[in-house]
Structures are given as structure tokens and as C-alpha cells.
């Protein structure tokens, strides 16, 4: 008789093992969707956990991912209000990257900030407004003007400034203590690459952008002692206001002008 082609009763056919990757992938996607959903419903007050010790925030609204703090302070000084929108994927590497909108009365700044265990970095910082709105956070009383700033990068380890690159331009500057409040014109403060030294010293150049005074100077800030030094030269232009010219004439009695008629400028200040 011909041999049977059917398998013997003692032999079992093994079915191909089903791969578990689709199931694992589905679980991971589900967990990611769930985690993202949780982030959207977390209250904005959760942002407190990511703030450095010197910073306080309250009057929260919105969610953790897109929220705002109506009251914001740094070292117990009123720093206005802040709104943020977090990039969720940054949380996977234990950091917070957010687009930030900061308002202090009429002074407004937009930037992208990153906070992690090492410190704070802000990029593409742009904005400005009336400088008198910054009086609560350290600007000396009596100064007025309009500022416009543009910084590519600022880095800090929460205790000191590590790097800064950009410029600050002020127009229609005036002070009640200078020239009876006369308009002093415009000035540009420039922080070039390497402006922050290893010891924390900040060096910036200062030049006028038009007005009654022609100024070429350098400013050095010493954060450790909260002092600064402005040194350079200045010269009045033909349209200098009388009250300002009188002050410069008194200064010329103490400091000799150089061959081009410029007065040496040395000013120490604290902040």
C-alpha cells in the first residue's frame, strides 16, 4: 500500500511565534498619549517646581504646558508677569524648554528659555519699552528713556552670569540729575562674544547713537561686589542744552580736555 502523506499522530506542527513588537509599540504610544494628556490638564502652578530659589511666582492661570503667572518676583523684587508655552519633548531629557513672554508694565520681552539642573539659558531675546518701568528691579530713580534689546544668548548657573551676547539701545535718555532733565540722546551698549570673564566680570562697550553728547566708553561690572566702572571720553555737540553745557564746563575745570577737546570720563557706581 502507498505510504500515507498525513503527519503521524506523535508529531505536532509548531505555529510561527507571533511577534510582540506591535503590542509593545501600541502600549508605548498609549502611555505617551496619556502622559501628554496629563500634562495638558496639570495646573500652571506646577511650574513652581522648576523655578530657582531666587524666583517666586503666584496668581497662576492656564495649564502647566501653556500658562501664566500674574505676579512674578526675583530676589523679592516685583518683576511683573510672565506667560510661557513649554515644548513637551524637552521634558523627556529632564529639562524645560519654553517660549516666554515677560511683561513689566510697558516693558515687554520675548525669548526661548531652557532650564535644567545646570542652570538657565535664554536665546533669541528681543523686546523693550520705557526704562522707568524697570525701577522696581534695580533701575535708579530719575532715569527715563526707551530701550530696545536684542540678545542672541544669555547663560546663568542660577548664581552668576556665565555668558551674554547682544546689544541694548536706549533712545531719548534723560536723568533728573543731569542737565536739569535734558534729553541726552541715544546710546548703544554692546556685549560681544567673551564679554563675561571667568571671574564673572562683565565688559561692555558704550557709544552714543546721536544727541548732544558724543561718547566712547567701556563699562565693567563686578557682580561679586555689585559695583561698576564707566570709563572713556565725551564731547558736547553744538546743540547741547545750556544746563548740560554748564555741567560740562564745571567738569572741564577738574578734568583737562585732550587735544580733540574730549573730556575724560570716569564714573563708579553700585547696583
Phi, psi and omega in degrees: 000146179292148181292140179290139179268356180281148181296150179291155182295335184274002183245130177254137175277131180271130177277148179301134179295132178285132178290144181263359184299318178302322179293316180296316180297319179297320178296318180296316178297318179298317179295321179295317178296319179296315180297319179296319178298320178297319180298324181290334182261351177296140181289156181299333182297344176298341180296341179305326184295341184256002182273141175294165187299327184284350187252135176233144178218148178205184183057055184281153172211159180084201183249174178299320182284323179222096185219187181208154173237115183289340177230129188219133181222150177233122184052043177067013177257136181298118182245021174084219183230158183217143175235144182220156172224111187278142171275108189303324184295338179294335181292338180293337178252026175057042176222165176237118174248127185215147169276128189241138176236112185248135181228129172232094187059253179259004180265123187232136177225136173243141182198168169251122185244147176231128179239128172218192183293339183276332182156206184235136173228132177240138182231157178051055184271119182220147177155198179158190181151190180293127184290338179295341177290350182262011184298325181293339183249025168123347180291133182297145179296148176097345181271139177222160179153178179239130184249148173223123184238151178211108180239134178284325187198140172221130180234143178214150175259023182080344180245333179207161179281131182256327181202150176200136180216119180164195182218151176233123179245131179240134178240158179052045181284140176207159176216140180296340182268356184236120176057036180054036178081016181297153176291121183266001178090208184240155183214152179236124175256124185239126173251109181276167175306135182084012182293338180258117180280169182299330180275004178094353179297134181251126180242127181224153175261147180230124178222151178282157176240022180123150181133193186286344184239137173258115186234136170228114187209168175232141179242133174240125177255135176244091184302328183299324181252001182055041179233161178214161178224126174254123181223140180167213179221156175218158178210136181282149173264175187297330185267022181295135179298148183304316182297322178289322178298321180297319178295321179292324178296321177293323178294323181295337176287338179261330182237124179289141174285151176277188185298335180263009178083014181270143179264135174292144184234118178225117183221121177257141182214164177242159179210000000 
